[in-house]
Amino acid sequence: MRTTTCTPANADLPRRTLLRGVAGAAGLVSASGLLAGCGLVGESSAQSGSRLRIGYVSPSTGSAAGFGEPNVFLLRKLRTAVKDGLRIGGKQYSVAILDRDSQSDPQTAAQVATDLINDKKIDLMLATATPETVNPVADVCEAAKVPCLSTAVPWETWFFGRGATPEKPFTYTYHFFLGVAEIKAAYTSLWTKGGVANNRQVGVLWPDDPDGKAIRQGLGPELKKSGFEIVDPGAYQDGTSDFSAQIEEFKRGDAEIFNSFPLPGDFTAFWQQARQQGYRPRIATLAKTGLVPSQIEALGPLGYGLSAGFWWSPTFPYTSTLTGQTAQQLADDYEQSTHSQWTQILGSNMALFEVALHVLKTTSDPKDRAELAAALGKAKLTTVAGPLDFTSGPVKNVSTEPLVMAQWRKAGSRSGFDVEPVVVDNGAFTDIPLGGELESLR
């Protein structure tokens, strides 16, 4: 029996320590019983007109649980924002946001998406964070002809990984996030202009999973074109526990730059073994893990100095179209409300709902699935995560967004937290301020 969860609007945000290592929901209940219990959660107080149901699938437990940390705070704010409903085409609609936990598992993600479509009759699906959650949800929606918007997966992994081509794009599923071009630009800017001298030898630990395959095919050749040599020991299986062979090859190849797109647990094992076996690059740049404080804190002092791409931070000069808060105000609100540190997924997930509600309001009939899907493809607005434009993306169905590079440092005593990211390279996004310079790991 599959497990599905929802987040009550008045629930307390779990502490980050409780999220670490959680493999799944603790209580097993029937899907029908749980959905019935969640049916009224977040429903608008507006009584007239029809009801719009928005599904929201994210990883609140499992290996990618860090991406679900802001959910309770975010959903509480969003439900407040839509409590009076929406007036669209002269008609009043109440709004229900129905959230579900993918448990970081593709099969569970597909199942909860199917349940939301078949049982709750949602009008619009939203999904976030990692291909293990987003891609199965999007596939279910495309097959069912239900409009879907997603984020927090490299767009090539989402688009090509699901079988689309520029000539044969999707009809009902849309996505915004960065891609190989943004990653390449950010990485090469950091590695060449960041102030840390290196030999341009890049040791890559890219897994045999959707992210790893897309990055190997897309980013690898682009790095070579930019004058970097790739030290690639080959794809590894998620869940690998012994990285001795890869470490030896990085040492033999004198890889002064390291890059990986691993699951958090896999990187922890690798990084600890690398230190024990004497591999210490000058620069280590991560994606998929190393993106939220809990993942860095789990490494202890070994986490200091790691760098990662940031698609949102409090220093971004943008404002939410839903709450009117600047990025800094949103982060401050989160920390004051939860006593937890902001994470960049907060910004992208807020932007996800900003686009969704904007698009709903542009339709004449938000319950017309074809019209709503077409409206997603016409969306153009500036969110708290930056400007998004689905009319001029790299392919149909996609908008890219800003990406800067930050380095994790030990936090100052005044912050109240253990680590903090400092923006050290802003590349082409000069309106996003720098907070410091890149520091060498050795």
C-alpha positions in Angstrom: 0.0 0.0 0.0 1.4 3.4 -0.9 1.7 6.1 1.6 0.7 9.7 0.9 0.8 12.7 3.2 -0.6 16.2 3.3 0.6 19.2 5.4 -2.0 20.7 7.7 -2.2 24.4 7.5 -1.6 24.9 11.2 1.2 22.3 11.5 4.5 23.3 13.1 7.4 23.3 10.7 9.6 20.2 11.5 13.1 21.1 12.7 15.8 20.3 10.2 17.3 17.7 12.4 14.0 15.7 12.2 14.2 15.7 8.4 17.6 14.2 8.2 17.6 10.5 7.4 13.8 10.2 7.2 13.1 7.4 4.8 9.4 7.7 4.5 6.2 8.7 6.4 5.9 7.1 9.8 2.2 6.3 9.7 0.6 4.0 7.1 -2.9 5.0 6.2 -5.1 4.3 3.2 -4.9 6.8 0.4 -8.6 7.3 0.4 -8.8 8.0 4.1 -5.9 10.4 4.0 -7.2 12.3 1.0 -10.5 12.6 2.7 -8.8 14.0 5.7 -6.9 16.5 3.6 -9.8 17.5 1.3 -10.6 20.7 3.1 -7.1 21.8 4.0 -6.3 25.2 2.5 -9.7 25.6 0.9 -10.8 29.2 0.4 -13.5 30.8 2.5 -15.1 32.2 -0.6 -18.5 30.4 -0.9 -19.8 31.6 -4.3 -18.9 30.2 -7.6 -16.8 27.1 -8.4 -13.8 25.7 -6.6 -10.3 25.6 -8.2 -8.1 22.7 -6.9 -4.3 23.0 -7.2 -2.3 19.9 -6.5 1.3 20.3 -5.1 3.7 17.4 -5.0 7.1 17.8 -3.3 9.6 15.6 -1.4 8.9 16.2 2.3 10.6 12.9 3.4 13.2 10.6 1.9 16.6 11.4 0.4 15.5 14.8 -1.0 13.6 15.9 2.2 15.8 19.0 2.4 13.8 20.5 -0.5 10.6 20.1 1.4 11.7 22.0 4.5 9.9 25.3 3.7 6.6 23.6 2.8 4.5 24.3 6.0 5.6 27.9 6.1 5.1 28.4 2.4 1.7 26.7 2.2 0.4 28.7 5.2 1.3 32.0 3.5 -0.2 30.8 0.2 -3.4 29.6 1.7 -3.7 33.0 3.4 -3.1 34.7 0.1 -6.0 32.8 -1.6 -8.4 32.7 1.3 -10.8 35.1 -0.4 -10.6 33.2 -3.7 -10.0 34.5 -7.2 -12.3 36.4 -9.5 -11.7 35.2 -13.1 -13.7 36.1 -16.1 -16.4 37.6 -14.0 -16.8 34.5 -11.9 -15.8 33.9 -8.3 -13.7 30.8 -7.5 -12.7 29.4 -4.2 -9.2 27.9 -4.1 -7.9 24.7 -2.5 -4.2 23.8 -2.4 -3.8 20.0 -1.9 -0.2 19.1 -1.0 1.3 15.6 -1.2 4.6 14.1 -0.3 6.5 12.2 -3.0 8.7 10.6 -0.3 11.6 11.3 -2.9 10.4 8.2 -4.7 9.3 8.2 -8.4 6.6 5.6 -8.0 5.1 7.4 -5.0 5.3 10.7 -6.9 3.4 9.1 -9.8 0.8 7.6 -7.5 0.0 10.7 -5.5 -0.3 12.7 -8.8 -2.7 10.1 -10.1 -4.7 10.2 -6.9 -4.9 14.0 -7.1 -6.1 13.9 -10.7 -8.6 11.0 -10.3 -9.8 11.4 -6.8 -9.6 15.1 -6.1 -10.2 16.3 -9.7 -7.5 19.0 -9.6 -7.4 21.7 -12.2 -3.7 22.5 -12.1 -0.7 20.5 -10.8 2.5 21.9 -9.4 5.6 19.9 -8.7 9.0 20.7 -7.3 12.5 19.4 -6.6 14.5 16.6 -8.3 13.6 14.5 -11.3 12.7 11.7 -9.0 9.6 13.7 -8.0 9.0 16.1 -10.8 9.3 13.9 -13.9 6.9 11.2 -12.9 4.3 13.8 -11.9 4.7 15.6 -15.2 4.4 12.4 -17.1 1.1 11.5 -15.4 -0.2 15.0 -16.1 0.8 15.0 -19.8 -1.0 11.6 -20.2 -4.1 12.8 -18.4 -4.1 16.2 -20.2 -3.9 18.1 -16.9 -1.9 21.3 -16.9 1.3 21.0 -14.8 4.0 23.5 -13.8 7.2 22.4 -12.2 10.6 23.7 -11.0 13.9 22.7 -9.4 15.1 20.2 -12.0 17.6 21.1 -14.8 15.3 21.7 -17.7 17.1 19.3 -20.1 16.6 16.5 -17.5 12.9 17.4 -17.5 12.4 18.0 -21.2 14.7 15.5 -23.0 14.7 13.1 -20.2 10.9 12.7 -20.6 11.2 12.1 -24.4 10.4 15.5 -25.8 12.2 17.2 -28.7 12.2 20.8 -29.9 10.0 19.5 -32.8 7.7 17.5 -30.6 7.3 19.4 -27.3 4.8 18.8 -24.6 1.2 20.1 -24.6 0.2 20.2 -20.9 3.4 20.3 -18.9 5.6 23.4 -18.4 8.8 24.0 -16.4 11.1 26.7 -15.2 14.6 26.3 -13.9 18.2 26.6 -15.1 19.9 24.4 -17.7 23.2 23.4 -19.0 23.9 26.9 -20.5 23.2 28.6 -17.2 25.2 26.0 -15.3 28.2 26.2 -17.7 28.2 30.0 -17.6 28.1 30.1 -13.8 30.6 27.3 -13.2 33.2 28.6 -15.7 32.9 32.1 -14.5 33.5 30.9 -10.9 36.4 28.6 -11.9 38.2 31.2 -14.1 37.3 34.6 -12.5 36.7 33.6 -8.9 40.3 34.3 -7.8 41.4 30.7 -7.1 44.2 29.6 -9.4 43.8 26.1 -10.8 45.0 23.8 -13.6 41.5 23.5 -15.3 41.4 19.7 -14.6 37.8 18.9 -13.5 37.1 15.7 -11.7 33.5 14.8 -12.3 31.4 12.4 -10.1 28.3 12.2 -12.2 25.8 9.4 -11.4 24.0 7.0 -13.6 20.6 8.7 -13.0 18.6 11.2 -15.0 20.5 14.2 -13.7 23.9 12.5 -14.2 23.1 11.4 -17.8 21.8 14.9 -18.8 24.8 16.6 -17.3 27.3 14.2 -18.9 25.8 14.7 -22.3 25.3 18.4 -22.0 27.8 20.0 -19.6 30.8 17.7 -20.3 31.2 18.8 -23.9 30.6 22.5 -23.0 33.3 22.4 -20.4 35.8 21.0 -22.9 34.9 23.8 -25.3 35.7 26.3 -22.6 39.2 24.9 -22.2 38.7 22.5 -19.2 39.9 18.9 -19.2 37.5 16.3 -17.8 38.7 13.6 -15.4 35.8 11.2 -15.5 35.9 7.8 -13.8 32.5 6.9 -15.3 29.0 6.9 -14.1 28.3 5.4 -10.7 25.1 3.9 -9.2 23.1 5.9 -6.7 23.7 4.4 -3.3 27.4 3.5 -3.9 29.3 3.3 -0.6 32.9 2.8 -1.8 34.4 5.6 -3.9 38.0 4.5 -3.7 38.4 3.9 -7.4 37.0 7.3 -8.3 39.2 9.1 -5.7 42.3 7.4 -7.0 41.5 8.5 -10.6 41.0 12.1 -9.4 44.3 12.0 -7.6 46.1 10.5 -10.6 44.5 13.1 -12.9 45.4 16.0 -10.5 41.9 17.3 -10.6 42.1 20.6 -8.8 38.4 21.3 -9.5 35.7 18.8 -8.5 32.1 18.7 -9.6 29.2 16.4 -8.8 25.4 16.0 -9.0 25.0 13.4 -6.3 22.3 12.4 -3.8 23.2 13.8 -0.3 24.1 10.5 1.2 26.4 9.5 -1.7 28.3 12.8 -1.5 28.7 12.5 2.3 30.3 9.1 1.8 32.5 10.3 -1.1 33.7 13.5 0.6 34.6 11.7 3.8 36.5 9.1 1.9 38.2 11.7 -0.3 39.6 13.5 2.8 40.8 10.2 4.3 42.5 9.1 1.1 44.2 12.4 0.4 42.1 14.0 -2.4 41.6 17.7 -1.7 40.7 19.9 -4.7 41.1 23.6 -4.7 37.5 24.1 -5.7 34.5 21.8 -5.2 31.2 22.7 -6.8 28.1 20.7 -6.2 24.5 20.5 -7.5 21.5 18.4 -6.3 23.2 18.3 -2.9 25.0 21.1 -1.1 22.0 23.4 -1.9 20.4 23.7 1.6 22.0 24.3 5.0 21.0 20.9 6.4 23.0 19.1 3.7 26.1 21.2 4.6 25.7 20.9 8.3 25.6 17.1 8.0 29.2 17.3 6.8 30.5 19.2 9.8 33.7 21.2 9.1 34.1 19.2 5.8 31.2 21.3 4.4 33.0 24.6 4.8 34.2 26.0 1.4 32.0 23.9 -0.8 30.4 26.0 -3.6 27.1 25.6 -5.4 24.8 27.3 -7.8 22.1 29.5 -6.2 18.9 30.2 -8.1 17.6 32.3 -5.2 18.9 34.0 -2.1 17.7 36.9 0.1 20.0 39.2 -1.9 18.1 38.7 -5.1 16.6 42.2 -6.0 13.1 40.9 -6.7 9.6 41.0 -5.1 6.9 38.4 -4.7 3.8 39.1 -6.8 1.7 37.3 -4.2 2.9 38.7 -0.8 4.6 41.9 -1.9 7.7 40.8 0.0 11.2 41.4 -1.2 13.5 38.3 -1.3 15.1 39.6 1.9 11.7 40.1 3.6 10.6 36.6 2.6 13.7 35.1 4.1 13.5 37.1 7.3 9.8 36.1 7.6 10.7 32.5 7.2 13.5 32.6 9.8 11.4 34.5 12.3 8.4 32.2 11.9 10.2 28.9 11.9 13.4 29.6 13.7 15.1 27.8 10.8 17.5 29.1 8.2 16.2 30.1 4.8 16.8 27.8 1.9 16.9 28.6 -1.8 14.0 26.3 -2.6 11.8 28.7 -0.7 12.2 31.3 -3.5 11.6 28.9 -6.4 8.6 27.3 -4.8 7.1 30.7 -4.0 7.7 31.6 -7.7 6.0 28.4 -8.7 2.8 29.5 -7.1 3.2 33.1 -8.4 3.2 31.8 -11.9 0.3 29.4 -11.3 -2.0 32.1 -9.9 -0.9 34.6 -12.5 -1.8 32.2 -15.2 -5.1 31.1 -13.7 -6.2 34.8 -13.7 -5.3 35.3 -17.3 -7.7 32.7 -18.6 -11.4 33.2 -19.4 -12.2 29.8 -18.0 -9.6 28.3 -15.6 -11.3 24.9 -15.7 -10.7 24.6 -19.4 -7.5 22.5 -19.4 -6.5 23.3 -22.9 -6.8 27.0 -22.3 -5.0 26.9 -19.0 -2.1 24.9 -20.6 -1.8 27.4 -23.4 -1.8 30.2 -20.9 1.2 28.6 -19.2 3.1 28.8 -22.4 2.4 32.6 -22.7 3.4 33.4 -19.1 5.8 36.3 -18.6 6.4 37.9 -15.2 9.0 38.8 -12.6 8.7 36.7 -9.5 10.6 36.7 -6.2 13.0 34.4 -8.0 13.5 36.7 -10.9 12.1 37.2 -14.4 10.5 34.2 -16.0 9.4 34.2 -19.7 7.8 31.1 -21.3 7.5 32.8 -24.6 11.3 32.9 -25.3 12.7 29.9 -23.6 15.4 27.6 -25.0 12.6 25.2 -26.1 8.8 25.3 -25.9 7.4 24.6 -22.4 10.5 26.0 -20.6 11.7 29.3 -19.0 15.1 29.7 -17.5 16.0 31.8 -14.5 19.0 33.5 -12.9 21.9 31.5 -11.4 24.7 32.8 -9.3 27.5 30.9 -7.4 27.8 30.9 -3.6 30.3 29.4 -1.2 29.4 27.8 2.1 31.1 29.4 5.1 31.0 28.9 8.8 28.4 31.4 10.0 29.1 34.3 12.2 28.0 34.1 15.8 25.3 36.7 15.3 23.4 34.7 12.7 22.4 31.9 15.1 23.1 29.3 12.5 26.0 27.0 11.7 26.7 27.8 8.1 25.8 30.4 5.6 26.1 30.8 1.8 28.0 33.8 0.4 27.5 34.9 -3.2 31.0 34.9 -4.7 30.3 35.1 -8.4 27.3 36.7 -10.1 28.3 36.2 -13.7 25.9 38.0 -16.1 23.5 38.8 -13.3 25.2 41.9 -12.1 22.1 43.2 -10.3 22.5 40.5 -7.7 25.2 41.7 -5.3 28.4 39.9 -4.3 29.0 39.0 -0.7 32.6 38.0 -0.9 35.4 36.3 -2.9 35.9 32.6 -3.5 38.3 30.9 -1.1 40.5 27.9 -1.9 39.9 24.6 -0.2 43.6 24.2 0.2 
